[in-house]
Amino acid sequence: MIPRSRTAAWAVPVGIALFTAAVFLPVLRAGFVDWDDPINFLENPYYRGLGWRQLRWMLTANVMGHWIPVTWLTLGADFAVWGMNPFGYHLTNLLLHTANAVLSYLVARRLLGLAMPAASPGILSLGAAAAALSFAVHPLRVESVAWITERRDLTSGLFFLLTILAYLKAHERPPAVRMGFRLAALGAAALALASKSIVMGLPLVLLILDVYPLRRLGPSVRDWVSGRAWPVWREKIPFAVLAVGAAAAAYLVQRSTGYLTPADPGGRIGMAAYNVWFHVWKTVVPLNLGPIYELPPRVNPLELPYLLSGVAGLAITAAVWLLRRRWPAGLATWAFYLVMLAPVAGIVHTGNHLGADRNTYVPGMGFALLLGALAVTVVLAWRRGVLRTPIVAMALGVVAIWIGGLALMARVQSSVWYNQETLWRYAIEVDPACAICHHNLGVTLSSRGDWAEAQALLERAIALRPDRSEFHGNYGPLLIQMGRRPEGVAKLRYRLGDDPRDVNARVNLGIALIEDGRPGEAIVELERALRVKPDSVPALTSLGRGLLADGRVEPARAAFERALTINATDPVAHLGLARAHLARGDRAAAREQIPILDRLDPRLARMLEQEIP
């Protein structure tokens, strides 16, 4: 029979896990969305499975400027079990976040125990549970849990927490067994960095813990440079080597893939100041959360939003520094937040966002810990007779209401990610001036034939941000579908004049040229697209189509076969290969594609049956 004390010890983390899972349950009904998921998963056959070919790709892949082999490993495992069913991917996200909620409880319990040694185990469990739930069910977590692309937040968060837990355990154990926990911490740190480089501040976080609450380093500079401090510094060297390597790899990958935004020292300072305050504000007041907070055309650090954000950040820094002796936890929490946010604050910037909910996944853990410390402080004050029972009950009730309110908001927010239409309609409600939101909803509606609304949305996006030529590139195909071919082709050429490396725009131009009876020109455009992205299946299938229209049957067949070696489940490539066989007079080979298309796209299978005499 399990002792009552052990049952109680397990009851709290199990309760945290069940509550967290219940809050985020709506994500299991969601699908893939058109926000990076197509590039990462729907159009990417390379991660699908756990064979040597996939594992080798995971170790070297730099999709969208990220080197995340450990995260790709979990996604490859998802495919091995679930195929392309989004339910399985969302289930893994949910399980990882639930595990992180439990780990955050275990870490919080140890940190609160070190900071508040007078607290009993029961009081520490109460505070740690409040901290874990405040982190786990905060609506800022929704983006990381509901968006399959952001699996990297969950995996890096998991191994980050395991690193901290092992590091704290090492200092709870006798010297004879400490080395094992230190090695475990180092191994977990390596896995965290290989999941997402955002945790590159880990060595500095360990130093913060050494100052407070471990108190292995004193508060003065003299304590840091004394001979007694050398063992503390020495044990950080392997962590620092891993972090510097991950940071260098992340920068080189982003630079080589072209995802870095142009350097602008003043703008970067403004972005960093804005992000420091913006994410604190969204933690305290989590309203109007959106999938993107759009980066404006220019960031001027002297404009009011950036200036006030900088002042607020400096004010908080000054306050926690002045209170460092009376409230060391405040300085430690703020330093942790700044260190962990630094990689995504804007000094080195990628993408079209000014800030992002996902950027708080690890940096926001410290603020949740403060809430747990507040709960412990209130109960200790009650036990010492400083606070009366009604006041303590009211304070703990406020904490419970806060957590309950967060949970309700997170559950509602989770349903927003059901599909791309619900996502972008909500995003426009939150920010009617978001050009990317209008554009993305317009593209979604265009793909399903809602041309009138799609046109209005895309025109609104262009009006909001006329500098974004990619909006013109995606408006072009809609105009062509609506019968306004010259305007559509002009939009595509405008986009390619601004960015000749836009493969999608060049493929769409090639398709338009084929439909206009100009296959020779189309082939030129599609070959240019393949020089930019040799493994583009849409470019290969369109090239095959153009070659067939030009009477070049064997090169067309080779193009379709090459597309199928990249993605064997692409129905357009199978249809094109069947048509190439028909052009060669091989009806038997063409018929072999019918049962394959029956599994992949029955509509195309019926179309092929009608084409075969």
ZAMARGU-4260 file (C-alpha; in steps of 0.2 Angstrom, whole numbers, plus 5000, padded with zeros to 4 digits):
<rodrens>
0) 5000/5000/5000 | 5007/5017/4995 | 5010/5028/5011 | 4999/5043/5013 | 5014/5055/5012
5) 5019/5048/4995 | 5001/5049/4989 | 5000/5067/4994 | 5017/5071/4985 | 5011/5063/4969
10) 4993/5071/4970 | 4999/5089/4967 | 5009/5086/4951 | 4996/5074/4944 | 4983/5087/4948
15) 4993/5100/4939 | 4995/5089/4924 | 4976/5085/4923 | 4971/5103/4925 | 4984/5109/4911
20) 4978/5096/4899 | 4960/5100/4902 | 4963/5119/4898 | 4972/5115/4882 | 4961/5101/4876
25) 4953/5111/4862 | 4970/5110/4852 | 4967/5092/4849 | 4953/5097/4836 | 4964/5109/4827
30) 4972/5106/4810 | 4988/5112/4802 | 4987/5131/4798 | 4995/5141/4784 | 5007/5150/4796
35) 5023/5141/4792 | 5015/5124/4794 | 5015/5121/4775 | 5034/5124/4773 | 5038/5114/4789
40) 5027/5099/4786 | 5014/5099/4772 | 5027/5103/4758 | 5042/5095/4767 | 5044/5076/4765
45) 5061/5075/4772 | 5057/5074/4791 | 5044/5060/4788 | 5050/5045/4798 | 5065/5039/4808
50) 5075/5031/4795 | 5094/5035/4792 | 5089/5046/4778 | 5077/5057/4789 | 5089/5057/4804
55) 5103/5063/4793 | 5092/5077/4786 | 5087/5082/4804 | 5105/5084/4809 | 5109/5096/4795
60) 5092/5105/4791 | 5090/5123/4792 | 5072/5125/4787 | 5066/5143/4789 | 5082/5148/4798
65) 5081/5136/4812 | 5093/5121/4817 | 5082/5111/4828 | 5087/5092/4826 | 5080/5086/4843
70) 5063/5095/4838 | 5063/5087/4821 | 5066/5070/4829 | 5050/5072/4839 | 5041/5077/4823
75) 5048/5062/4814 | 5041/5051/4827 | 5024/5059/4826 | 5024/5055/4807 | 5029/5037/4810
80) 5014/5035/4822 | 5001/5047/4814 | 5006/5050/4797 | 5000/5067/4792 | 4985/5067/4804
85) 4987/5083/4814 | 4978/5076/4829 | 4994/5066/4833 | 5005/5081/4832 | 4994/5092/4843
90) 4993/5077/4855 | 5012/5077/4857 | 5012/5096/4859 | 4999/5094/4873 | 5009/5080/4882
95) 5025/5090/4881 | 5017/5105/4888 | 5009/5095/4902 | 5026/5088/4906 | 5033/5105/4907
100) 5020/5110/4919 | 5025/5096/4931 | 5043/5100/4929 | 5040/5118/4933 | 5032/5113/4949
105) 5047/5102/4954 | 5059/5116/4950 | 5048/5129/4959 | 5047/5119/4974 | 5066/5118/4976
110) 5069/5136/4972 | 5055/5141/4984 | 5063/5130/4997 | 5080/5137/4995 | 5073/5155/4996
115) 5061/5152/5010 | 5069/5139/5021 | 5056/5142/5035 | 5042/5136/5025 | 5035/5118/5028
120) 5034/5106/5014 | 5015/5108/5013 | 5017/5127/5011 | 5031/5125/4998 | 5019/5113/4988
125) 5006/5126/4988 | 5017/5140/4982 | 5025/5129/4969 | 5008/5123/4962 | 5003/5141/4961
130) 5019/5145/4951 | 5017/5130/4940 | 4999/5134/4935 | 5002/5152/4933 | 5015/5147/4920
135) 5006/5132/4912 | 4989/5140/4909 | 4993/5157/4905 | 4986/5162/4888 | 5003/5167/4882
140) 5007/5148/4881 | 4993/5145/4869 | 5003/5149/4853 | 5017/5137/4858 | 5005/5123/4862
145) 4992/5125/4848 | 5004/5129/4834 | 5013/5113/4828 | 5027/5123/4821 | 5031/5129/4838
150) 5035/5112/4845 | 5053/5119/4847 | 5047/5129/4862 | 5040/5114/4870 | 5055/5103/4867
155) 5068/5117/4872 | 5057/5121/4887 | 5057/5103/4893 | 5076/5101/4892 | 5079/5118/4900
160) 5068/5113/4915 | 5077/5096/4916 | 5094/5106/4916 | 5089/5117/4930 | 5081/5102/4940
165) 5097/5092/4938 | 5108/5107/4942 | 5098/5110/4958 | 5098/5092/4963 | 5117/5092/4961
170) 5118/5104/4975 | 5106/5094/4986 | 5117/5079/4985 | 5133/5073/4994 | 5149/5078/4984
175) 5151/5059/4979 | 5136/5059/4968 | 5136/5077/4962 | 5145/5074/4946 | 5132/5062/4940
180) 5119/5076/4941 | 5130/5089/4934 | 5133/5078/4919 | 5114/5075/4917 | 5112/5094/4918
185) 5125/5096/4904 | 5117/5083/4893 | 5100/5091/4895 | 5107/5108/4891 | 5114/5101/4875
190) 5097/5093/4870 | 5088/5110/4875 | 5100/5120/4863 | 5098/5107/4849 | 5079/5109/4851
195) 5079/5128/4849 | 5093/5140/4852 | 5083/5153/4862 | 5089/5144/4877 | 5107/5150/4874
200) 5107/5160/4890 | 5108/5144/4900 | 5125/5147/4907 | 5120/5164/4913 | 5105/5157/4921
205) 5115/5145/4931 | 5126/5159/4937 | 5110/5168/4942 | 5105/5153/4952 | 5123/5152/4960
210) 5120/5170/4967 | 5102/5167/4972 | 5095/5157/4979 | 5110/5144/4980 | 5122/5158/4987
215) 5137/5150/4980 | 5143/5167/4974 | 5142/5182/4984 | 5134/5198/4979 | 5149/5209/4977
220) 5162/5209/4962 | 5176/5204/4975 | 5166/5188/4979 | 5165/5184/4960 | 5184/5185/4957
225) 5190/5177/4973 | 5199/5160/4972 | 5184/5152/4980 | 5173/5157/4965 | 5184/5148/4953
230) 5176/5131/4955 | 5159/5139/4951 | 5166/5147/4935 | 5175/5131/4930 | 5159/5120/4930
235) 5151/5133/4918 | 5164/5131/4905 | 5156/5116/4896 | 5139/5125/4896 | 5146/5140/4889
240) 5155/5131/4875 | 5138/5123/4870 | 5129/5139/4871 | 5141/5149/4861 | 5141/5135/4848
245) 5122/5135/4847 | 5122/5154/4846 | 5135/5154/4832 | 5125/5140/4822 | 5109/5149/4824
250) 5116/5165/4817 | 5125/5157/4803 | 5109/5147/4798 | 5098/5163/4799 | 5111/5173/4788
255) 5113/5159/4775 | 5095/5157/4773 | 5091/5175/4771 | 5079/5177/4786 | 5089/5190/4795
260) 5081/5207/4794 | 5092/5222/4788 | 5103/5229/4801 | 5097/5246/4808 | 5106/5250/4825
265) 5093/5263/4831 | 5079/5252/4826 | 5086/5237/4834 | 5088/5246/4851 | 5070/5252/4849
270) 5064/5235/4846 | 5074/5228/4861 | 5067/5241/4872 | 5049/5238/4866 | 5050/5219/4868
275) 5057/5220/4886 | 5041/5230/4892 | 5029/5223/4879 | 5031/5205/4885 | 5030/5210/4904
280) 5014/5220/4900 | 5006/5205/4891 | 5010/5194/4905 | 5001/5205/4918 | 4987/5210/4906
285) 4985/5196/4893 | 4972/5204/4882 | 4971/5205/4863 | 4984/5192/4861 | 4987/5188/4842
290) 4997/5176/4831 | 5008/5191/4825 | 5012/5209/4832 | 5017/5216/4815 | 5034/5224/4812
295) 5031/5242/4806 | 5040/5248/4790 | 5052/5257/4801 | 5056/5257/4820 | 5061/5274/4827
300) 5067/5272/4845 | 5062/5290/4848 | 5044/5287/4845 | 5033/5287/4860 | 5029/5268/4861
305) 5048/5263/4860 | 5053/5278/4871 | 5040/5274/4885 | 5045/5255/4884 | 5063/5259/4887
310) 5059/5270/4901 | 5048/5257/4909 | 5062/5244/4907 | 5075/5255/4914 | 5063/5259/4929
315) 5061/5241/4933 | 5079/5237/4932 | 5083/5252/4943 | 5070/5247/4956 | 5076/5228/4958
320) 5094/5234/4959 | 5090/5246/4973 | 5080/5233/4982 | 5093/5219/4979 | 5098/5217/4997
325) 5080/5216/5004 | 5072/5207/4989 | 5086/5197/4980 | 5072/5187/4971 | 5066/5202/4962
330) 5084/5205/4954 | 5086/5187/4950 | 5069/5185/4942 | 5072/5201/4931 | 5090/5196/4927
335) 5083/5179/4921 | 5070/5187/4911 | 5082/5198/4902 | 5094/5184/4899 | 5082/5172/4892
340) 5073/5186/4881 | 5089/5193/4874 | 5090/5181/4859 | 5073/5186/4853 | 5072/5204/4859
345) 5077/5211/4842 | 5095/5215/4843 | 5097/5200/4830 | 5080/5200/4822 | 5071/5188/4809
350) 5054/5188/4803 | 5039/5200/4801 | 5035/5202/4820 | 5039/5215/4833 | 5035/5203/4847
355) 5028/5186/4849 | 5018/5176/4863 | 5029/5161/4860 | 5044/5172/4865 | 5038/5171/4883
360) 5038/5152/4885 | 5054/5151/4895 | 5057/5169/4900 | 5040/5170/4908 | 5043/5156/4920
365) 5052/5168/4933 | 5036/5179/4934 | 5026/5164/4938 | 5038/5159/4952 | 5035/5176/4960
370) 5017/5172/4961 | 5021/5156/4970 | 5033/5166/4982 | 5019/5178/4986 | 5007/5163/4991
375) 5021/5156/5002 | 5024/5173/5010 | 5006/5176/5014 | 5004/5159/5022 | 5020/5161/5032
380) 5014/5179/5038 | 4998/5171/5044 | 5007/5157/5054 | 5018/5171/5062 | 5002/5180/5067
385) 5006/5195/5056 | 4991/5193/5045 | 4974/5188/5050 | 4964/5173/5043 | 4952/5183/5032
390) 4966/5193/5024 | 4976/5177/5020 | 4960/5169/5013 | 4957/5184/5002 | 4974/5184/4996
395) 4975/5166/4991 | 4957/5168/4984 | 4964/5182/4972 | 4978/5170/4967 | 4966/5156/4964
400) 4955/5168/4954 | 4970/5174/4944 | 4974/5156/4939 | 4956/5152/4935 | 4955/5167/4924
405) 4971/5163/4915 | 4964/5145/4912 | 4948/5152/4905 | 4956/5164/4893 | 4969/5151/4888
410) 4955/5138/4884 | 4946/5151/4873 | 4962/5157/4865 | 4965/5138/4860 | 4950/5137/4850
415) 4956/5152/4839 | 4969/5140/4832 | 4956/5128/4825 | 4961/5132/4807 | 4968/5146/4797
420) 4952/5155/4794 | 4947/5156/4812 | 4965/5161/4816 | 4966/5176/4804 | 4948/5182/4807
425) 4952/5183/4825 | 4969/5191/4822 | 4960/5205/4811 | 4948/5207/4826 | 4962/5210/4837
430) 4972/5221/4826 | 4962/5228/4811 | 4978/5237/4804 | 4987/5220/4803 | 4992/5219/4784
435) 4999/5201/4786 | 4983/5196/4794 | 4972/5202/4780 | 4984/5195/4767 | 4984/5178/4775
440) 4965/5177/4777 | 4964/5183/4759 | 4975/5169/4753 | 4965/5156/4763 | 4948/5162/4756
445) 4956/5163/4738 | 4961/5144/4739 | 4943/5139/4742 | 4935/5150/4729 | 4928/5165/4740
450) 4935/5177/4727 | 4925/5192/4731 | 4930/5193/4750 | 4948/5187/4746 | 4950/5201/4734
455) 4944/5214/4746 | 4956/5207/4759 | 4971/5207/4748 | 4968/5224/4742 | 4966/5230/4760
460) 4983/5222/4764 | 4991/5230/4749 | 4984/5247/4755 | 4990/5245/4772 | 5008/5239/4767
465) 5011/5244/4749 | 5030/5240/4752 | 5026/5222/4754 | 5028/5215/4736 | 5024/5197/4742
470) 5006/5203/4744 | 5006/5208/4725 | 5013/5190/4721 | 4999/5182/4730 | 4986/5193/4723
475) 4991/5189/4705 | 4985/5171/4705 | 4968/5177/4712 | 4966/5190/4698 | 4971/5176/4685
480) 4957/5165/4692 | 4945/5179/4691 | 4949/5181/4673 | 4959/5197/4674 | 4975/5188/4667
485) 4985/5203/4661 | 4983/5211/4679 | 4987/5195/4687 | 5003/5192/4677 | 5008/5210/4680
490) 5007/5207/4699 | 5018/5191/4698 | 5031/5200/4687 | 5031/5215/4699 | 5034/5203/4714
495) 5048/5194/4704 | 5056/5211/4700 | 5057/5215/4719 | 5062/5197/4724 | 5068/5186/4710
500) 5071/5171/4722 | 5052/5170/4726 | 5049/5152/4720 | 5030/5152/4722 | 5028/5168/4712
505) 5039/5161/4698 | 5029/5144/4698 | 5013/5154/4697 | 5019/5164/4683 | 5025/5148/4674
510) 5008/5140/4676 | 5000/5156/4669 | 5011/5155/4654 | 5007/5137/4651 | 4988/5141/4651
515) 4991/5156/4639 | 4999/5143/4627 | 5017/5149/4630 | 5025/5133/4636 | 5043/5139/4630
520) 5042/5154/4641 | 5035/5144/4655 | 5049/5132/4655 | 5062/5146/4656 | 5053/5153/4672
525) 5051/5136/4680 | 5069/5131/4677 | 5074/5147/4686 | 5063/5142/4700 | 5072/5126/4701
530) 5089/5134/4702 | 5083/5143/4718 | 5075/5128/4725 | 5079/5111/4716 | 5068/5101/4727
535) 5052/5111/4724 | 5039/5099/4720 | 5027/5112/4713 | 5040/5118/4702 | 5044/5101/4695
540) 5026/5096/4692 | 5023/5113/4683 | 5039/5110/4673 | 5033/5093/4668 | 5016/5100/4663
545) 5025/5114/4653 | 5036/5101/4644 | 5021/5090/4640 | 5013/5106/4632 | 5029/5109/4622
550) 5029/5091/4616 | 5044/5085/4626 | 5037/5069/4633 | 5053/5061/4640 | 5059/5076/4649
555) 5042/5079/4656 | 5041/5061/4663 | 5058/5063/4671 | 5052/5079/4679 | 5037/5070/4686
560) 5047/5055/4692 | 5060/5067/4701 | 5045/5076/4710 | 5039/5058/4716 | 5057/5054/4722
565) 5055/5070/4733 | 5037/5067/4738 | 5030/5050/4734 | 5012/5056/4740 | 5010/5071/4729
570) 4994/5068/4718 | 4998/5081/4705 | 5015/5072/4701 | 5006/5055/4700 | 4993/5063/4688
575) 5007/5071/4678 | 5016/5055/4676 | 5000/5046/4670 | 4998/5059/4657 | 5016/5057/4652
580) 5013/5039/4650 | 4998/5042/4639 | 5008/5054/4628 | 5020/5040/4625 | 5005/5028/4621
585) 5007/5017/4637 | 4989/5016/4643 | 4993/5002/4655 | 5007/5012/4664 | 4994/5027/4665
590) 4981/5016/4673 | 4993/5010/4686 | 4992/5028/4693 | 4973/5027/4696 | 4973/5016/4712
595) 4987/5027/4719 | 4977/5043/4715 | 4961/5034/4723 | 4971/5035/4740 | 4978/5052/4738
600) 4965/5062/4728 | 4949/5053/4722 | 4944/5068/4712 | 4960/5067/4701 | 4958/5048/4700
605) 4941/5051/4692 | 4948/5064/4680 | 4962/5052/4675 | 4949/5038/4671 | 4940/5049/4659
610) 4956/5054/4650 | 4961/5036/4647 | 4953/5029/4631
</rodrens>
